[in-house]
Amino acid sequence: MATKRLSGLGRGLDALIATTSKVSDMADNRVIDIDINKIEPNREQPRKYFDEESLADLASSLAEYGMVQPVLVKEEEGYYSLIAGERRWRAARIARLSTIPAIVKDYSPVESLQIALVENIQRKDLNPVEEAMCYKRLSEEFFYTQESIAQKVGKSRQAISNAISLLSLDPRVQNMLAEGRLSAAHGRALLGARNAAEQTAMAERIEAEDLSVRETGRIIKSGPATPKKPARAQPPEYIHIENELKTLLGTRVRIQNSKSGVESGGKIEIHYYSQTELDRIIGWFKGSL
């Protein structure tokens, strides 16, 4: 019997498991306990960033109540590759669970990618760049049209097109999107910039001035992105110090002098974009004391 077409995200991952399998296999969604050390993360997992604080909260819950929803895996020569549920698997490792419940399925690469993509989109776990890369892979590696991708994930074709368009942004702007410093809507507005340098300058201005998407679009249409107030020239020795700190800390660092000048002091801004990065920076300082 032919497989059924996925109509949208609202039906949930359980429905997706059924629709990507033959009807004769639908009763074979048996849950078994698998040694957690025999499960490996999916190398094609669309999601690359996992919030450490959220994982710790989930780990506490799993340690107290156990894992209710099984992960989805594929058997791979003596071990199991995760298809869906990597966040739960990571939290279970933190909670030191020895086994976790799993459903074993033999999916093709495109089915595995589709399920991982849909699971993350359902939970809004992907950042805009990760989501766009998924759509691009479905298109380029598996020859899906934007229309068929839209049908698979329950979105409009225009939404798919808008997402993929973000990949034409300058890599520095894409990093800001991935880190949550810019929204996808801001990213689409930046596509109207005249060149990569203007995109980056405007992106930094959005972050610094907390510009809305409408304000961003208006400024881009009116001319090159320039700060409202010209920044004071940074002494060369301070630029050198900033660059050294950036290299040491692995993140954005900014030295701001007081309005009275360098001699009157100032402040050092150290940017971080996740709890993990903050912990790393603090650890570096503690180790340097």
Summary of the structure (lengths in Angstrom):
residues: 289
radius of gyration: 23.3
end to end distance: 68.0
largest distance: 79.6
contacts: 797
relative contact order: 0.09
helix: 54%
strand: 14%
